[in-house]
Amino acid sequence: MAQRGVLGIVLAGGAGKRLMPLTADRAKPAVPFGGIYRLVDFVLSNLVNADYLRIVVLTQYKSHSLDRHISLTWRMSTLLGNYVTPVPAQQRLGPRWFQGSADAIYQSLNLVYDEQPEYVVVFGADHVYRMDPAQMLDQHIASGAGVTVAGIRVPRAQASSFGVIETRDGRRIDAFLEKPADPPSVPDDPNTAYASMGNYVFTTDVLLDAVSKDAYDEGSVHDMGGNIIPMLVANGQAHVYDFADNEIPGVTDRDRGYWRDVGTIEAYHDAHMDLVSVLPVFNLYNRHWPILTHTPPLPPAKFVHDEPGRTGHAIESLVSPGCIISGGQVRRSVLSPGVLVHSRAEVEGCVLLHGVNVGQGAKVVRTIADKGVVIPPGATIGVDSEHDRARGFHISDSGIVVIGKGQTVPPP
């Protein structure tokens, strides 16, 4: 039975500019991941697996792809009053869009008033992980906190890239610091810090009061992590939940506590490579806590040709339905539905999205291709060269080449 006293709010309005060109036509939470998923599927799966079945997804930036995916995929039982529904910026309070994540909630408070939950779970929409939010809510209720912030342990030397939680007793948050130069450590490990995961559990009255006060603060940027949480820390109402305490059925020792922010091309690529090894760093095969999605009615992946030198191979790779490996070599790669790899083509360390056609003789190395890309016979996509830059490819700092939607890659 669904937990009726809880409303889930998923913040899905970010532009995701650092993932361009993958976000040229879609919001960041709608970016494909792992072949058959969208990024938003991870947070929604976590909420639904925890029996939180009343969820609103606040959208804004290029939301059509995201809206369509949610509408087609995430259908709950209306007979029981359950739902997952996208809610765009509605300009209920005047002719303006969402000014930040806190403002998005403030402008959507009618959804909270309609549902009248005891608690509101506010999660981001663009991280890859498994988590049982019910365990976090249990701690929140037991502590009597106004808000509980999920914290993940990271090496202190790397914590300057995150919002960092300072706590002396391991529970009450004493300070919430945005990308500090000298991050505070957790109480039991001087070399580790708590980074905020961007996941929050609120007692409803506390959330309503906080976002309403923030709305009238002219100096605020109306951000959950930047404004709301520091406000509640100052009031002594904020606690931390240690993500390391979260127990998920079916996890392995290798993927226990896995969480990735895939906000850059490099992180997006690396997170895909976490999926493909024999013992994956993040295991998609956990049936006890499944990542749910909609798979289009495509035929199974097909490997064709059994002639010397033309036998298709896929090693440490994920090959989605509708793919055809026509004698090509695929290594440590993720192929989304509909990818065609021709004879003698070599694909290694790549993420190829929907509809990519890798031509005969092509060699594709550490490349992320958006849907509709055609790579004709004889093409070679390099790792980092002036020749590639002249073609208009996006080349990341780590040498990953990103090819945009619909682009034809000519032979060298």
N, C-alpha and C positions, 0 to 999 in steps of 0.2 A: 504494500500500500504506500502510495506517495506520501512524503512528509509535507503535510499541508501547511505547516507554519513557517515555511521557508520559501522565499522568492529568490530565484537566481537572476542576476543582472550580468550580462556579458558585454564588456566594452569592446566594440569592434569598429570604431570609427577612424582608426589611424590610417594615415596615407601610405606609410611604408616606403618612403622615398629612397632609403638605402637599398631596397630590393629592386630598384629599376633595372631593366625594363619589365620585370615580372609583374610589377604593379602599375604598368602603363594603362591597363584596361580593367583592373580589378583592385579591390581593397586587399590589404595585406592578409587578413584572415581568410580570404578566398584563394590565396595562392596554393596551387597543388603541392602535395608533399607525399613522399613514399609511394608514388605511382598512382594510387587510387583515392587518396585522402585529400582533404583541404585542411589548412591549419586550424580552422575553427572546430573541426571534428574532435580534436583532442580535448579541449575544455568541455565541449558538450558531452562527450562520452564520459568524462569524469563526473560531471553533474548527474547525468542520467543513470550511470552505474551506481551512484550513491542514493538513487531513488529521489532525486530532486527533479521533479517533472513539470515545474512551472517556471519557465525561463524566458526572459526577454533579451534580445540581442540588439544593442543600440548601434546603429550604423550611420554613416554619413558619406564617406569618401568613395566614389565609384562603386556603389553598393549593388548594382544589378546582379552581377555574378554571384555575390554572396547571398543576396535575397533569394535568388533562384535556387541555389544549392540548399539553403535551409528549408525553403518551401517544399521542395521535392523530396528531401531526405528525412528531415526531422519532424515526423508526424506522430504526435502523441494521441492518446485516447481522449477525444472530446467528450465521450460519455462520462468519463471520470473527472472532467474539468482540467485536464493536463494539456500543456502546450509548450512548444518552442516557437517563438515568433520574432521575426526581425521588425524593429521599430526605427524608422528613419527620423532624422531631425524634423520636427513638426512645426517649429516656430510658434508654439503655444503661447509664449510670453513676449512675442513681438517679432519683427522681421529680422531675425538673426539666427545663424547656425550655432551649433555647439562650439563654445569657446574653450573647451577643455573637458577632461573626463568627469570632473566634479560638476561642471555646468551641464553636461549631458544627462547626468542623473537628476540634477535640479529641474531641468526642463521636462523631465519624464516622470516627475513625482506622482502624476495621476495614475501611473501603473502601480505604484506602491499603495496609494490610497485605495485603489480598486481591489487589490489583493488582500490588504491588511495583514501582512505576515508578522510574526514575532521577530524574525531574523531575516536579514538580506545578505546573500552571498554575492560579492562583487568580484568577478574574475576577469582577467585579460583574455584575449581571443587568439593570440599568436605565438604561443609557446608549445613545445613538444615535450610531453611528460605524461605520467600516470599519477593520479593523486585521488585519495578518498576524502572529499571535503567534509563528510559527516564526522570524521575523527577530529578535524579542526573545529567544527561546530561544537562537539562535545566538550573540548577544552575551553572554548569561549564561554559556554554556559556555566561550566564549573567555576571559572575564574571570576565571573561577574564583570568582565571587561566590557567597555563600550564598543571597542573594535579589536579584532585580532588580526595580525599581519603574518602571512606565511613567510618564513625566512629560510633560506637555503645556505648551508655552510659552504663557503668558497675560501680558497687560499687568501690570506690577508693581503698578500702582494698583488692580487688581481682584483681586489674588492673596490678599487677606486673607480671602476667602470659602472658601478651600481649605486642605487640607493642603499645605504648601510644602516643597520639597526644596532643601536647600542643598548645593552641591558646588563645590569650588574648582578641580578639574581636569576637570569635565564628565563624570566617570564615578563615582568613589567618592562616596557620600553622607556628608557631614560632619555634617548635622543634618536632622531631620525635624520640622517645626514645624506645629502645628495652628492654623490661622487666625491667623497672626502679624500684629500691628499694623504692623510694619516688615518686609515680606517681603524676603529676600535675592534678589539677581538672579542670572541665569545668568552663567557666566564671560565670554561673548562679547557680552553686551548688557545694559547697566545698567538699561534700562527694561523688561526682561522677567524673569519668574520661572518656575520649574518648579512647576506644580500637579500633585499626584498624581492619576492617573486611577483609582486603586483597582484596578489590574491588577498582579499579581505573578507572577513565575516563581521557584520555589524548587527548590534541590537537596533531594531528599526527606529526607535525614538531618537537614538544617538545620531544615526545617519541623517534623519530628517532635519534635526537641529543643526548639524554641522554644515550640510550643503546649503541650507537656508541662510545661515550667517555668512558663509563664504560668498554667496551670490551678491551680497551688498558690500563686500570688501573691494574697493576700487583698486587696491594694490595687489590683489590676488590674480594669479594666472588660471585659477579655477581647475587645479590639477589634484587628483586624488593623492598621489604620492608627495607632491610638492607643497600642498596646502592643507588638505583635510587631515592627513595623518599627523603632521606636525602640530596642528591645532589640538588634536585629541591627546597627543603625547604631552603637550603643555598642561592639559587638564588632568593628567594622570589616569586617563581612560584607555590607554593602548597597551596591549600585550602582544608578545611574539609567539608564533607556533613554529616549532622546529620541524621542518620537512623531513628530517632524518627519522622522526618518530612515526611517520606515516607508514602503515603496513598495508600492502596491496597483495591480495591473493594471487598466486601464480608467478610472482616476480622471481627472477634469478639473482644470485649474488652479483652477477655482472651488471645487470641493469637496475639494481636497487638504487633508489634516490636519483634516477636520471631526470634531468631538466635542462632544456636548451632554449635560449632566446635566439631565434633564427632571424634576427633583424638585419643582417648583412648578407651579401652574396657568399662571403667566405663561410659564415656560420651556417647558412643554408646548405652549402655543399658539404661541409664537414658533418652536419647532422644526418644527411643522406648516407654518407659513408659509414656512419654508426649502425646502419640497418643491415648491411650486406654481408658481414663476415659469418663464418660458420657458427660462432657463438657471438651473436650481435651485442653491441653495447646497449642498444635499445631493441627489445624483442617484440616484434609485432604479432607473434604467434601465441600470446598469452590469452587463452580462451576464458580465463576466470575474470578478467577485467578487459574486455575487448574494446578496441577502438572502432567505433561504428561509422559507417558511411554509406553512400549510395553508389553502387557499381552499375554502370550502363550495360545494357544487354548486348555485350560483345562476345564473339566466339573466344575459345581458349587461346592462349599464346601458342604459336606454331613455329616449329623449327623444320626447315625444309632443306632438301638436297642431302644425299649420302654418297657423294662422289669424292674421290681423293682431292684434298685441298679446298673443298666447298662445304664441308660439314659445319653446321652452325654450332657455336659454343657460347655458353653463358656461365661464367664462373664468378662466384661471390657477387651475384647480381639479383635484382628483383625485376621480373619481367611480367608486366600486367596483361590482363585480357586484351585481345585484339592485336597484340604485337606479332610481327613475323620476323624471324631471324633467318634470313635467306643465305646461309653460308657464311655469315659474318662472325666476328670475334667480339664478344662483349665481356668485359672484366670490371669488377667492382663498380657497377653502374646501376642506376634505377631508371627503368623505361616505363613511362606512363602508357595508358591505353592508346592503341593505334600507331605506335612507332614501327617503322619498317627499316630493317637493317639489311642492306643488300650484300651480295656475295663479295668477299675479299675486303669488305669494310672492317675497320678496327675501331672499337669504341672502348675507352678505358677511363675510369674515374669520373664518369659523366652523370648528369641528370638530364634526361631527354623528356620533355613534356609532350602533351597531346599532339598527335598528328605529325611528328617530325619524321622526315624521310631521309635516311642516311644513305647516300648514293654509293654505287659500286666503286671500290677502290679508295673511298674516303678514309681518312684517319682522323679521329676526333679524340682529343685529349683534354681531360679535366674541364669539360665545357658544359654549360647549362643553356639549353635551347628552349625558348618559349614556343608555344604551340603554333603549328603552321609553317615552321621553318623547313626548307628543302635544301639538302646538301648534295649537290650533283656528283656524278662520277669524277674521280680524280682529285676531288677537293681535299685539302689538308688544312685543318684548323689548328693554328699554332697555339702556344701557351702565352707568349708575350712578345710581340714584335711590332715594329713600326708598320709593317705590311698589314697586320690585323687592325691596327688603329686606323689606318687609312680607309679600311672598308667600313668603318663606323661601328665596329663591335665595341661593347663595353668590356674592358679588361680590369679586373679587380687587382688590389694590391698584391694578392697571392698568386696572380697569374691565371685566374680562372676567366675564361672567355664567355661572355653572355651575349647570346644572339636573340634579337627581338622577334616578335610575332610576325609571321608572313614574309620574313626576309629570305631571299635566295642567296646562298653562299656560293660564289663562283669558284671554279678551279684556280689554283695559284698560277 
